[in-house]
Amino acid sequence: MELARPNFFAGPYIERRAEEREDPQWLAAARADPAARYLIAQGTAQLLQAGAEPHVALLANGAPLLAATDPESAVPWAMR
């Protein structure tokens, strides 16, 4: 049995955009990007868009709900 096998379910293998967490200006850059979208979550619950087919709501810059969020609770994540 190999003792030093990497765990592909943890660490840099799935840590997308980890370098963003090191940049203190990442949130300002996201707020300045008109293409940025935001996922609002509390624990494992995400904000949903109601309708015939409910789906996770991605908010655009300027959404009123974003103004009510605590900037300290924001976590960078991006799909590029």
CORTA-V119509 format. One record per backbone hydrogen bond with DSSP energy under -1.0 kcal/mol. NH is the residue of the N-H (numbers start at 1). CO is the residue of the C=O. If there is no record, write none. Layout:
{{NH,CO} {NH,CO}}
This chain:
{{10,7} {14,11} {16,14} {18,15} {20,17} {21,18} {22,19} {23,20} {26,23} {29,25} {30,26} {31,27} {32,28} {36,33} {38,59} {42,45} {45,42} {47,40} {49,55} {55,49} {57,47} {59,38} {63,60} {66,63} {69,66} {73,70} {74,71}}
